[in-house]
């Protein structure tokens, strides 16, 4: 609505008795407060948010410069696709409401730590960032850790294991380049701590971890075909190592927007001994988060995990009591998808694979789904981002 032009002669207020003006002003204030109590301003904002197309919030597209295609590598194994036959209704989950955590609806892509191996160049990394922006991605969730070792130079790792990082070949500045270019493009960077507290025999630290009795008894076969072992966070040296790694990271990369852990931060219920590690895992994570926030309070600590019932029941992961900043629910199977939505809507969003692209339109149009994260089960994040972009054009 446009404002009416005022006449030079004024509004004529001077001819109105002062008592009438005071009465009108009082009625106006009273009326506004009653409308606010009824939630009218919030309702209006909610209506506007539903009417504005999603494309208005996506970044402007920048053409991808011509360059050689980055190497395609396999992503880390996907979480189990089994789900309970009956999922109970979610308890009240209160997502964080601080401005820092609520600044945008995330449209994120997971990128494995192996994408920067083979000494990926600065040009390749920066072009890759611009490519994802052109596909409507506003958050890059990039692997920086896995198999108990870092994909960046780490003094903590060097002091603990006499090795400065994982043995893969990468440029020391790769993450600096990634963060710099992403922030120039208006993209957030979340550091993905792949594999969490799990380790396998391919880890360069596996033998040392066994010698130091850092591993719980038994083999974790959560993912068929892959034998994982799990670090025991009740061992003081393990807890200290993991905490020091996280603190070092947020100090070394102070501009990182968030760190994210997934369902590999947990102990599968089928490990031998039937030991309930829920409380001890909770204490470990709480202490780790506290240390991280003390070192860099601006970084968000996020998880992408199973729904809270499934996580606690089968992975000893009572993440509702971990003091995290954001939680995204992994829904990597079609079974019980709609039941999982109750948890998604009560949290900060959902993580899906290519298998759930048939659900994408419903997720995008659901105002209660805050964020959508894309996990490339194929190991091809660029193809997944391209498919996502193409699908979004039809909604």
N, C-alpha and C positions, 0 to 999 in steps of 0.2 A: 504494500500500500504506500502510495506516495504522499508526501506531506502537502497540505494546501498552502498556497502562497499567502502571506500575510499582507494586509493593506497598510499603507503608510500611516493611516489614521490611528493605528493601534488596535487593541483588542476590546476596548470599551470597559475595561475592568474598573476604572476609576468611578464609574457611575453606579456600581453595584455596592450595596451596603456591606460594611466589613463583617458584620455578623453572618451574612449569607455566604461570604467567601470562606470564613472559618468553618462553617457547617459543611460546605461542599468538600473542603480539603479533608476534614475528618471522615466523612463518608467514603471518600476515595481510598484513604489509608486502610480503613476498616474492611472495605471490599477486597482490596488486594491481599490482605492477610488471610482472609477467609478462602480466597481462591488458592493461595499457597498451601493452606492446610488441606485443601481437597486434592492437592497434587497436580493442579492444572499445569504449572510450568513444566513439571517432569513429563506429564503426558504429552505436552506439545513437543518437547524434545524427542521423546520416544517416537512420536508419529513422524517427525522430520527425518529421524535416523532411518526409519523403515522406507521412506519415500525416495531418499537419495540413492542413486545406483552405486553399486560397489566400485564400479570403474572410476568414480570420482575420487576414490581414496587411493587408487593404485598409482604408482609413480608414472611420470611421463616416460614414454619409451625412447630408448637410445639405440640406434642401430649397432649391431655387433660388427666390430672391425674384422676384416678378413685376417684369419690366422689359422695355423694348423690346429686341428681338433685335439683337445686334451685327451690323454690316454684314458681308456675305459677300464675300470677295475671293479672287482666285486666289492659290494658293501659288506659291512659286518653282518653276521648271521642275524636273521630276523627273529624277534621274540616268538615264543610258541603261539600257535594259532588256536590251540584248544581253549575253550571257555566253558564256564559252568553251565549246566543244563537249566538252572534257575538262578537268576541274579536278583538278590534282594534289593529293595528300594534304597537309594542312597540316603545316608544321614545328611544332616545339614552341613554343607561345605561352604565356607565363607572365603571366596577368592579375595586376594589382596586388593585394596582400593587406593593405594598411594598413587599420586600422579605419575611417578616414574614407571610404575608397573602397568598403568592403564593408558599409556600414551597412544596406542594404536592397536588395531586388530592385526595380529600377525598372520602373514602368509609366507610360511617358511619352507625351506628345502634343506634336507640333511645331506651333507657331503662327507664321505668317508675320509679319514686321515690319510688314506693311501692316494688321494687325488693330488697331493702335493709332492709325492715321491718322484724319483727320477729327475730331481733337481728342477722342478717346475720353475719357469722363469718369472720374473716380475711382470713382464708383458702378458704372459699367459694368465697369470693370476688376476691382474687388473681387467683384462678382457673378459675373463670368466665372470667377474662380478657384474660388469656392464651387461653381459648376456642375461644373467638372471634378472636383473632389473627390467630388461626389455620384455621379460615374460611375466611381469606382474609380481615378482617376488620381493618382499620387503624385509626378509630376515634370512640370513645364512647361518645354519647350524653346522659348524665345521668341526670335524674330529681333531682333537689335539692330544689324545691320550688313548692308550689301549694296551692290553697285555702287560700291565704294570709298568709301562715305560712311556716317556713323553715324546711328542713329535716336535719338540723345540728344545733348545739348549737349556739344561736344568742343572743348577748347582746342587740342588737337593738330591737329585738322582746320582750325580757324580760322587757326592760325599757318602751316599748310602751303598751304591753298587759299583763305584769306580767306572761308571759309564755315563756320559752326559746326555744320552737320549736313546731312543730306539735306533737300531742299526740302519734303518732306511736312509736313503740319500735324499736330502732336502736342503733347500737354501735356508740359512739361519734366519733371514729376515722375512720369510714367506708370510707369517702372520701379521707382521707390521704392514706389509704391502696390502694384505687383504683388508685389514681394519681401516687403513687410510682410504683406500678406494671405495669401500662400502659406505663409509660415513660421508664421503663426497657425493655419493649417489643416493643418500638418504636411506641406506639399508643398515639394519642392526646386525651385529655379529655375535652369535652365541657360541661359546666354546663347548664342544660336545665331548664329554668324557666317556668315550665308547668303552664298552665292556666293564665299566665300573670296577668292582672288586674281583672280577673273574680273570683267570689266567689259564693258558693252555701250554702244552709242551713246546710250542713254537716260540714262546717268549724267551728272550735272551736272559731273563732273570729266573726262569723256572727252576733250574737246578739249585740256585742259591736260596730261593724261597723254600724249597723242600728241605735243604740243609738247615735252614734257620727255623724250621717248624712254623712257617708262616701260613700254612695251608690247612684248612679243616679236612677231616677225614672224609673220604668218599669222592665220587665223581658226579659232577652235575651234568645230567643229560637232558636239560630243559629243551635244548634244540636238537632234534634228531640228527645223528651223524657227526656231532661235534662233542668231544669230551672236554668239559671245562672243570677246572678246580677253582676253589673260592678262597680268597685271602681271609684270614681270621682276624677280624677287627678287634677282638678281645685281647689279642697280643699287643702289648703296649707299643712295641716297635712298629707294628703294622699301622696302628692308628696314628702314630706320630708321623710316619712316612707319608701317609695319604693326606693328612692335614697340612703338613709342610709343603707338599706338592701344590695343593690348592692355594695356600697363602702365597707361595712364591709366584704362582701363575697370575693372580690378580694384582700383584705388585709389579710384576714384569710387564704386564699388558694392562695398564690402568684404564685404558679407554675401551676395554671389552664391555659389551652391554650386559652379558649374562653368561653364566655357566649352566650347563644342563647335564644331568645324569639320567639314566634310563632304568629299565627293569633289571639290569645287571647289577644294580645296587640292591641286593637281596640274597636270601638263602632259600633255595628250593626246598619244599617240604619233603621231597623224596631222598634227601641226603641221609645217610645212615645215622642211626642213633636216636632219631626222633627228638632232637634237641631244639627247644624253643629259644631262638636267638632274637626274638622280637625286641625285647627291652634293651638288650645290649647294642643291637643295631641302631635303635632309636637314639640312645645316648651318644654313640659314635657320631652319627650324622648331626645331631644337635651341636655337639662340640666343634665339629668341623665347620659348620655354618657360622657359629659364633666367632671362630678364629678368622674366617674369611671376611666377615663383616667388619671386624675390628681392623683388619688390614686394608680393606677397601669397601666402605659401606655403600658405594654407588653401584656395585655389581649385584644383579639379581641371581638368586640361587633357585633354579627351576628343575623340575623332573618331568619326564615323559614315562609314565608307568601304567600298570594295570589299574583298573578301578580300585578304590580303596578296600573294598571287601575282598576281592580276589588277591590283591597285593599282600594284605595282612594275613589272609588265610593260608596262602600257598607259597609266599616268599618272605615271610617274617618282616614285611615292609609296611609298617604302620605309618605311612608317610603323612597322614593327616596330623600327626603329632611331631613332625620333624622340624617345624618352624620354617618351612620353605616359603618362597615368594610366589611361585606360580606352579600349577600342576596341569599337565596335558595328558589326556587319557589315550592310551594306545588302543586302537580298534583295528586290528590287522586281519580280522576274519569277518565273514558275512554272518556267521552264526551269532544269534542274539544281538545283532547290530542295533536294533531299535531299543532293546533293553539297556544297552550300553549308553544310549543317548541321554538317559536320565543323569548319568554321572558326568557326561560331557557338558551338559547344560549347567551343571552345578559347579563346574571347574573353570579353568581358563581356556579350554579348547580341546582339540582332538588331533591325534597324529594318525594318518592313514597311509596305505600303500597304493600302488596302481590298481590293486584288486578292488578298492573301494571307490574308484572313479565314478561308478554308476550311482553313488550316493552324493557326489559332489554338489549337484544343483540344490538338493535339499539342505545340505549343510550351509551353503552360501546364503540361501534365502531364509535360513533360520536365525532370527535376531538373537536367540539365546546361545548360539554358538559363537564364541568370541574370536577364536583363532583356529586356523587350519594349518597343520604342519605336514609336509609331504616326505615320506620315507621311501626312497627308491629301492624296492625289494630286488629289482633287476640289477642293481649296481650301476644304473645309468641315470644320474640325476639330471643331466641336461635334457635327455629325452623326456623324462617325467615332467620337467618344467615346461617343455614345449607343448606336451599334451595338455597339461593343466591350462596353459594360456589359450590354446585352441578351444577347449571346452568352455572356458569362461566367456568367450566371444558369443556363444550361443545362449547364454542365460539372460 
